[in-house]
Amino acid sequence: MGEGLSLEEAIVGGANNGADAHVPYMMFLPEPGMWKLDAYVDEKLFGTVFVKVHKK
């Protein structure tokens, strides 16, 4: 198993929607399609999420 990362010392918000903690943000994806979002913590890749954006 890969190296684990802890967010315990990061400045984050409290529990939200079932999560232990959260970081509020807004995002704008300007075009429909499949978007790959990479999450970094301390300049290390923490994980990847794929988001399918539909036309309005």
Biotite code that builds the C-alpha atoms (Angstrom):
import biotite.structure as struc

atoms = struc.array([
    struc.Atom([0.000, 0.000, 0.000], chain_id="A", res_id=1, res_name="MET", atom_name="CA", element="C"),
    struc.Atom([1.225, 3.544, -0.782], chain_id="A", res_id=2, res_name="GLY", atom_name="CA", element="C"),
    struc.Atom([2.322, 6.194, 1.657], chain_id="A", res_id=3, res_name="GLU", atom_name="CA", element="C"),
    struc.Atom([-0.569, 7.729, 3.627], chain_id="A", res_id=4, res_name="GLY", atom_name="CA", element="C"),
    struc.Atom([-1.087, 11.427, 4.144], chain_id="A", res_id=5, res_name="LEU", atom_name="CA", element="C"),
    struc.Atom([-2.755, 13.023, 7.151], chain_id="A", res_id=6, res_name="SER", atom_name="CA", element="C"),
    struc.Atom([-4.808, 16.195, 6.932], chain_id="A", res_id=7, res_name="LEU", atom_name="CA", element="C"),
    struc.Atom([-5.057, 16.502, 10.714], chain_id="A", res_id=8, res_name="GLU", atom_name="CA", element="C"),
    struc.Atom([-2.638, 19.445, 10.895], chain_id="A", res_id=9, res_name="GLU", atom_name="CA", element="C"),
    struc.Atom([-4.042, 21.321, 7.882], chain_id="A", res_id=10, res_name="ALA", atom_name="CA", element="C"),
    struc.Atom([-6.410, 24.239, 8.346], chain_id="A", res_id=11, res_name="ILE", atom_name="CA", element="C"),
    struc.Atom([-9.776, 22.874, 7.270], chain_id="A", res_id=12, res_name="VAL", atom_name="CA", element="C"),
    struc.Atom([-13.412, 23.379, 8.191], chain_id="A", res_id=13, res_name="GLY", atom_name="CA", element="C"),
    struc.Atom([-15.327, 21.076, 10.520], chain_id="A", res_id=14, res_name="GLY", atom_name="CA", element="C"),
    struc.Atom([-17.549, 18.129, 9.685], chain_id="A", res_id=15, res_name="ALA", atom_name="CA", element="C"),
    struc.Atom([-19.771, 18.550, 6.621], chain_id="A", res_id=16, res_name="ASN", atom_name="CA", element="C"),
    struc.Atom([-22.240, 16.224, 4.887], chain_id="A", res_id=17, res_name="ASN", atom_name="CA", element="C"),
    struc.Atom([-20.794, 13.071, 6.442], chain_id="A", res_id=18, res_name="GLY", atom_name="CA", element="C"),
    struc.Atom([-17.133, 14.074, 6.022], chain_id="A", res_id=19, res_name="ALA", atom_name="CA", element="C"),
    struc.Atom([-14.865, 14.523, 9.060], chain_id="A", res_id=20, res_name="ASP", atom_name="CA", element="C"),
    struc.Atom([-13.619, 17.858, 7.696], chain_id="A", res_id=21, res_name="ALA", atom_name="CA", element="C"),
    struc.Atom([-13.854, 19.941, 4.545], chain_id="A", res_id=22, res_name="HIS", atom_name="CA", element="C"),
    struc.Atom([-12.239, 22.775, 2.631], chain_id="A", res_id=23, res_name="VAL", atom_name="CA", element="C"),
    struc.Atom([-14.844, 25.078, 1.063], chain_id="A", res_id=24, res_name="PRO", atom_name="CA", element="C"),
    struc.Atom([-14.107, 26.204, -2.480], chain_id="A", res_id=25, res_name="TYR", atom_name="CA", element="C"),
    struc.Atom([-15.809, 27.073, -5.750], chain_id="A", res_id=26, res_name="MET", atom_name="CA", element="C"),
    struc.Atom([-14.855, 25.771, -9.145], chain_id="A", res_id=27, res_name="MET", atom_name="CA", element="C"),
    struc.Atom([-15.764, 26.738, -12.708], chain_id="A", res_id=28, res_name="PHE", atom_name="CA", element="C"),
    struc.Atom([-15.408, 24.214, -15.518], chain_id="A", res_id=29, res_name="LEU", atom_name="CA", element="C"),
    struc.Atom([-15.931, 26.264, -18.702], chain_id="A", res_id=30, res_name="PRO", atom_name="CA", element="C"),
    struc.Atom([-16.749, 23.475, -21.166], chain_id="A", res_id=31, res_name="GLU", atom_name="CA", element="C"),
    struc.Atom([-18.752, 20.242, -21.111], chain_id="A", res_id=32, res_name="PRO", atom_name="CA", element="C"),
    struc.Atom([-16.836, 16.981, -21.199], chain_id="A", res_id=33, res_name="GLY", atom_name="CA", element="C"),
    struc.Atom([-14.788, 14.750, -18.912], chain_id="A", res_id=34, res_name="MET", atom_name="CA", element="C"),
    struc.Atom([-12.488, 16.677, -16.557], chain_id="A", res_id=35, res_name="TRP", atom_name="CA", element="C"),
    struc.Atom([-9.647, 15.164, -14.543], chain_id="A", res_id=36, res_name="LYS", atom_name="CA", element="C"),
    struc.Atom([-9.056, 16.921, -11.215], chain_id="A", res_id=37, res_name="LEU", atom_name="CA", element="C"),
    struc.Atom([-5.861, 16.133, -9.310], chain_id="A", res_id=38, res_name="ASP", atom_name="CA", element="C"),
    struc.Atom([-5.754, 16.918, -5.578], chain_id="A", res_id=39, res_name="ALA", atom_name="CA", element="C"),
    struc.Atom([-2.360, 17.791, -4.090], chain_id="A", res_id=40, res_name="TYR", atom_name="CA", element="C"),
    struc.Atom([-1.358, 18.022, -0.434], chain_id="A", res_id=41, res_name="VAL", atom_name="CA", element="C"),
    struc.Atom([2.066, 19.461, 0.340], chain_id="A", res_id=42, res_name="ASP", atom_name="CA", element="C"),
    struc.Atom([2.908, 19.249, -3.382], chain_id="A", res_id=43, res_name="GLU", atom_name="CA", element="C"),
    struc.Atom([2.219, 15.473, -3.418], chain_id="A", res_id=44, res_name="LYS", atom_name="CA", element="C"),
    struc.Atom([-0.592, 13.915, -5.452], chain_id="A", res_id=45, res_name="LEU", atom_name="CA", element="C"),
    struc.Atom([-3.263, 12.861, -2.955], chain_id="A", res_id=46, res_name="PHE", atom_name="CA", element="C"),
    struc.Atom([-5.860, 11.573, -5.401], chain_id="A", res_id=47, res_name="GLY", atom_name="CA", element="C"),
    struc.Atom([-7.698, 12.076, -8.670], chain_id="A", res_id=48, res_name="THR", atom_name="CA", element="C"),
    struc.Atom([-11.389, 12.680, -9.385], chain_id="A", res_id=49, res_name="VAL", atom_name="CA", element="C"),
    struc.Atom([-13.055, 12.561, -12.786], chain_id="A", res_id=50, res_name="PHE", atom_name="CA", element="C"),
    struc.Atom([-16.054, 14.840, -13.309], chain_id="A", res_id=51, res_name="VAL", atom_name="CA", element="C"),
    struc.Atom([-18.435, 14.631, -16.262], chain_id="A", res_id=52, res_name="LYS", atom_name="CA", element="C"),
    struc.Atom([-19.735, 18.121, -17.072], chain_id="A", res_id=53, res_name="VAL", atom_name="CA", element="C"),
    struc.Atom([-22.976, 18.365, -19.076], chain_id="A", res_id=54, res_name="HIS", atom_name="CA", element="C"),
    struc.Atom([-24.051, 21.217, -21.336], chain_id="A", res_id=55, res_name="LYS", atom_name="CA", element="C"),
    struc.Atom([-26.581, 23.559, -19.673], chain_id="A", res_id=56, res_name="LYS", atom_name="CA", element="C"),
])
